[in-house]
């Protein structure tokens, strides 16, 4: 593919790698001065529509200082691309809500061991017992928005502030739900930080094809019928024909936890 993403002094993608063998890609670029306010997101999004996730991530690593990845350790494809293919030690933010499945916590530990992650885990409280002492038992049943504020939104905002983040990477895809089908590859969050969705154009099949082809670990709950994995009390298995995220907040009008809207 031909790329012209040399805005602001960033070389074309062909010049960014020492070879074409993805597992051994080596970055050959220097960072350029970054000002998120100067990014022409419309133009970049048009050009990135035909780019691979690795090319989008390579641009981000080469261009954006204080870049982080946010992951729930459901799938580990982006982490594999960053740490294995691009050899980028991008900080990884993990929100331990204290209500996760044990399998999710175990996947995080496995990824830490495999990739030697620069992992930053944020929690609303030191323990679930202390969380319940502050907010009451089964807060998700009484006020799910308040539950997500304290378990996800507040810890994420704290992480972005403490790590002086200028841009963060998500694993969202357009085919996950109807509310995400028009999601751009690059956008700004409510505080003006750059938000990067390198898998936006990938499908469910693309993600699994990459995962199996590269022997990338994934959360074993996927093998049990959980296609989207969140907090244990609020996540159910998905039936054939349902949206990938149908198992989240079943019976509720909620479609997002508050991090992405």
C-alpha positions as CSV (number, residue, x, y, z in Angstrom):
1,X,0.0,0.0,0.0
2,X,1.2,3.5,-0.8
3,X,1.0,6.0,2.1
4,X,1.5,9.7,2.2
5,X,1.4,10.3,5.9
6,X,4.3,12.6,6.1
7,X,2.5,15.5,7.6
8,X,4.5,17.4,10.3
9,X,7.7,15.7,9.1
10,X,6.6,12.1,9.7
11,X,8.2,9.9,7.0
12,X,6.0,7.7,4.8
13,X,5.3,4.3,6.4
14,X,7.7,2.5,3.9
15,X,10.5,4.4,5.5
16,X,9.5,3.6,9.1
17,X,10.5,-0.1,9.0
18,X,13.7,-1.9,8.3
19,X,12.0,-4.9,6.7
20,X,8.6,-6.2,5.6
21,X,8.5,-9.1,8.0
22,X,5.9,-7.9,10.6
23,X,7.2,-9.8,13.6
24,X,10.6,-8.2,13.3
25,X,9.6,-4.6,12.5
26,X,12.1,-2.0,13.7
27,X,11.2,1.6,14.1
28,X,13.4,3.9,12.1
29,X,11.9,7.3,12.9
30,X,12.4,10.1,15.3
31,X,9.7,11.9,17.2
32,X,8.5,15.2,15.8
33,X,7.1,18.1,17.8
34,X,3.6,17.2,18.8
35,X,0.6,19.6,19.2
36,X,-2.7,17.8,19.2
37,X,-4.5,21.0,18.4
38,X,-2.7,21.2,15.1
39,X,-3.6,17.7,13.9
40,X,-5.9,17.8,10.9
41,X,-8.0,14.8,12.1
42,X,-10.3,14.8,9.1
43,X,-7.4,14.5,6.7
44,X,-5.6,11.9,8.8
45,X,-8.8,9.9,9.2
46,X,-9.3,9.8,5.4
47,X,-5.7,8.6,4.9
48,X,-5.9,6.1,7.7
49,X,-9.0,4.4,6.3
50,X,-6.8,2.2,4.1
51,X,-4.0,1.8,6.7
52,X,-3.4,-1.3,8.8
53,X,-3.6,-1.2,12.6
54,X,0.2,-1.6,12.7
55,X,0.7,1.4,10.4
56,X,-1.6,3.5,12.5
57,X,0.2,2.5,15.7
58,X,3.6,3.1,14.1
59,X,2.5,6.6,13.2
60,X,1.3,7.2,16.8
61,X,4.5,5.8,18.4
62,X,6.6,7.9,16.1
63,X,4.5,11.1,16.5
64,X,2.9,11.3,19.8
65,X,4.7,11.8,23.1
66,X,3.1,10.5,26.3
67,X,1.2,7.9,24.4
68,X,-0.5,5.0,26.3
69,X,-2.7,2.0,25.6
70,X,-5.9,1.4,27.6
71,X,-6.8,-2.3,27.7
72,X,-9.3,-4.5,29.5
73,X,-7.3,-7.7,28.7
74,X,-10.1,-9.2,26.7
75,X,-8.0,-9.4,23.6
76,X,-4.3,-8.7,23.5
77,X,-3.7,-8.0,19.8
78,X,-2.8,-4.3,20.1
79,X,-0.4,-5.0,22.9
80,X,1.2,-7.7,20.8
81,X,1.5,-5.2,17.9
82,X,3.1,-2.6,20.1
83,X,5.5,-4.7,22.1
84,X,6.3,-7.5,19.7
85,X,6.0,-6.1,16.2
86,X,6.9,-2.4,16.8
87,X,9.1,-3.0,19.8
88,X,7.5,-0.1,21.5
89,X,7.4,0.0,25.3
90,X,4.2,2.0,25.3
91,X,2.7,2.3,28.9
92,X,-0.4,0.2,29.4
93,X,-3.3,1.3,31.6
94,X,-5.4,-1.4,33.1
95,X,-8.5,-0.5,35.2
96,X,-9.0,-3.1,37.9
97,X,-12.6,-2.4,38.8
98,X,-12.4,-4.9,41.7
99,X,-15.4,-6.7,40.1
100,X,-13.6,-8.4,37.2
101,X,-13.7,-12.0,36.3
102,X,-10.8,-14.0,37.7
103,X,-9.9,-14.9,34.2
104,X,-9.5,-11.3,33.2
105,X,-7.0,-10.7,36.1
106,X,-5.1,-13.9,35.1
107,X,-4.9,-12.7,31.5
108,X,-3.4,-9.4,32.7
109,X,-0.8,-11.3,34.7
110,X,0.0,-13.5,31.7
111,X,0.4,-10.6,29.4
112,X,2.7,-8.9,31.9
113,X,4.9,-11.9,32.0
114,X,4.9,-12.5,28.2
115,X,5.6,-8.8,27.2
116,X,7.2,-7.4,30.3
117,X,4.6,-4.6,30.1
118,X,5.1,-1.1,31.4
119,X,1.8,-1.8,33.2
120,X,-0.1,0.8,35.3
121,X,-3.0,-0.6,37.2
122,X,-5.6,1.8,38.6
123,X,-8.3,1.0,41.1
124,X,-11.1,2.9,42.9
125,X,-10.0,1.5,46.2
126,X,-7.3,-0.9,47.6
127,X,-9.8,-3.8,47.8
128,X,-13.4,-4.7,47.0
129,X,-14.2,-4.7,50.7
130,X,-13.0,-1.1,51.0
131,X,-14.9,-0.1,47.9
132,X,-18.1,-1.5,49.4
133,X,-17.5,0.2,52.7
134,X,-17.3,3.5,50.8
135,X,-20.1,3.0,48.3
136,X,-22.3,0.2,49.7
137,X,-22.9,-3.4,48.6
138,X,-23.9,-4.1,45.0
139,X,-23.7,-0.5,43.8
140,X,-24.2,-1.7,40.2
141,X,-27.8,-2.7,41.1
142,X,-28.6,0.6,42.8
143,X,-27.0,3.1,40.4
144,X,-25.0,1.6,37.6
145,X,-23.8,5.0,36.3
146,X,-22.4,5.8,39.7
147,X,-20.8,2.4,39.9
148,X,-19.0,2.9,36.6
149,X,-18.0,6.4,37.6
150,X,-16.1,5.1,40.6
151,X,-14.8,1.9,39.0
152,X,-13.8,3.2,35.6
153,X,-14.3,6.9,34.8
154,X,-12.6,8.2,37.9
155,X,-9.6,5.8,37.8
156,X,-9.1,6.4,34.1
157,X,-9.2,10.2,34.6
158,X,-6.7,9.9,37.4
159,X,-4.4,7.7,35.2
160,X,-4.5,10.1,32.3
161,X,-3.7,13.0,34.6
162,X,-0.9,11.3,36.6
163,X,0.8,9.9,33.5
164,X,0.5,13.3,31.6
165,X,-1.1,11.5,28.7
166,X,-1.5,13.3,25.4
167,X,-3.0,10.4,23.5
168,X,-4.5,7.0,24.3
169,X,-5.1,3.9,22.3
170,X,-8.3,1.9,22.5
171,X,-9.4,-1.5,21.1
172,X,-12.8,-0.4,19.8
173,X,-14.1,-1.6,16.5
174,X,-17.0,-0.3,14.4
175,X,-18.6,-3.7,14.0
176,X,-18.9,-4.3,17.7
177,X,-22.3,-2.5,18.0
178,X,-24.5,-0.1,16.2
179,X,-23.4,2.8,18.5
180,X,-19.8,2.4,17.2
181,X,-20.4,1.9,13.5
182,X,-19.4,5.5,12.6
183,X,-16.5,5.8,15.0
184,X,-13.4,7.6,13.5
185,X,-9.9,6.2,13.7
186,X,-8.7,9.4,15.4
187,X,-10.8,11.6,17.6
188,X,-10.4,13.8,20.6
189,X,-11.8,12.9,24.1
190,X,-13.7,15.4,26.2
191,X,-10.5,16.9,27.5
192,X,-8.9,17.4,24.1
193,X,-6.5,14.4,24.2
194,X,-6.0,12.4,21.1
195,X,-7.9,9.1,21.1
196,X,-6.7,6.4,18.7
197,X,-8.8,3.5,17.5
198,X,-6.4,1.4,15.3
199,X,-8.8,-1.5,15.0
200,X,-11.8,0.6,13.9
201,X,-11.9,-1.0,10.5
202,X,-11.3,-4.5,11.6
203,X,-14.0,-7.0,12.0
204,X,-14.5,-9.7,14.6
205,X,-13.1,-12.2,12.2
206,X,-10.1,-10.0,11.4
207,X,-9.2,-9.8,15.1
208,X,-9.5,-13.5,15.7
209,X,-7.6,-14.3,12.5
210,X,-4.7,-12.1,13.7
211,X,-4.9,-13.6,17.2
212,X,-4.6,-17.2,16.0
213,X,-2.1,-16.5,13.2
214,X,0.3,-14.9,15.7
215,X,-0.5,-17.1,18.6
216,X,-1.5,-14.1,20.7
217,X,-3.0,-14.9,24.1
218,X,-6.6,-13.9,24.9
219,X,-9.1,-14.0,27.7
220,X,-10.3,-17.6,28.0
221,X,-13.8,-16.4,28.7
222,X,-14.2,-16.0,25.0
223,X,-14.2,-19.8,24.7
224,X,-17.2,-19.9,27.1
225,X,-19.5,-17.7,25.0
226,X,-18.5,-14.3,26.4
227,X,-17.8,-12.1,23.3
228,X,-17.4,-8.8,25.2
229,X,-16.0,-9.0,28.7
230,X,-16.6,-6.4,31.5
231,X,-17.5,-6.6,35.1
232,X,-18.6,-10.0,36.3
233,X,-22.0,-8.9,37.7
234,X,-22.9,-7.0,34.5
235,X,-21.6,-9.4,31.8
236,X,-23.5,-12.4,30.4
237,X,-22.9,-14.8,27.5
238,X,-24.0,-13.8,24.0
239,X,-26.4,-15.8,22.0
240,X,-26.0,-16.6,18.3
241,X,-27.2,-13.6,16.2
242,X,-26.7,-11.1,18.9
243,X,-24.4,-8.1,18.7
244,X,-20.9,-8.7,20.1
245,X,-21.6,-6.4,23.1
246,X,-25.2,-7.7,23.8
247,X,-24.0,-9.4,26.9
248,X,-23.1,-6.2,28.6
249,X,-25.7,-4.6,30.8
250,X,-28.4,-7.0,29.5
251,X,-31.9,-5.7,30.0
252,X,-30.6,-2.1,30.3
253,X,-30.5,0.7,27.7
254,X,-26.8,1.2,28.5
255,X,-24.3,0.7,25.7
256,X,-21.1,2.2,27.2
257,X,-19.6,2.3,30.6
258,X,-18.8,6.0,30.5
259,X,-15.2,5.8,29.3
260,X,-16.2,6.1,25.7
261,X,-19.5,8.0,26.1
